[in-house]
Amino acid sequence: MNDYDRKDALLKPQTFSDYQLYVDKYWRPDNMEMINHKSGKSTVLMMNNFRFGNGFRDRDFTKNALKNAR
């Protein structure tokens, strides 16, 4: 996902790195970085311990289900 300014110029590109294969089927990046070229600031998200097969269903992520989640 990249963000663009009002002139449609690339403002905040997002990069993904350090991909790992989970459950022999799902590739996920362990690091995500977004840099704001205008301000020079950046955000880095470092992920780990992905869980798969946790019992969630597609319907658990509908707008209504998420709205009512506690």
N, C-alpha and C positions, 0 to 999 in steps of 0.2 A: 504494500500500500504506500503510495506516495501522495504528498500534499502539494498543491499548486497555489500560487498567489493569484490575485485578481487579473493579472496579465497573462495567466496560464503558463507562467514560468515555474519550473520545478523549484520548490521551496524546501521541502523536507523529504528527501529520499529515505526509504527504509531498506536496510540490508539484513539478510539472514545468513548465519554462518554456523559452523560446527554441527552439521546434521548428524543425527544418530538414528539407527534403525531399531525400532521397538517391536517386539512380538513378531519378528521376522516379516513385518508387513507395513508398518507405519514409519515413514521418515519424518522427523521433527527437528527443527533447528533449536540448539541449546542457547543461542544468542541472537538477539534482535536489536538493531541499533537504528535510531532515527536522528538525523542531524539537521538542524535548522540553519540553512546557509545565510539567512539574513542576520540572525543574532549570534551565530557561532556556537550555540548551546546544543547539547546532544543528550539523548536518553538511551540507556542500555538496559535491556531486559534479559536476565539470565534465567533460563528455565531448567528444571531437572525433575526427576521423579514423576514422569508422566505415568498415568494409570489408565489402563484400557480394560474393557470388559467389566466395568463397575456396576452394571445393571441399569444404567440410564437408557431411556428410549427416546426416539425422535420427538414424541409428543411431550416429553418433559421440558422441551425447549421452545414451545410455542409462546407467543406473546402473553397469552393468558396464564399459562403455567408459570412463566418467569415473573409475571406481575404478582402472582399469589404466593410465590416462594418466600419462605421465611428463613 
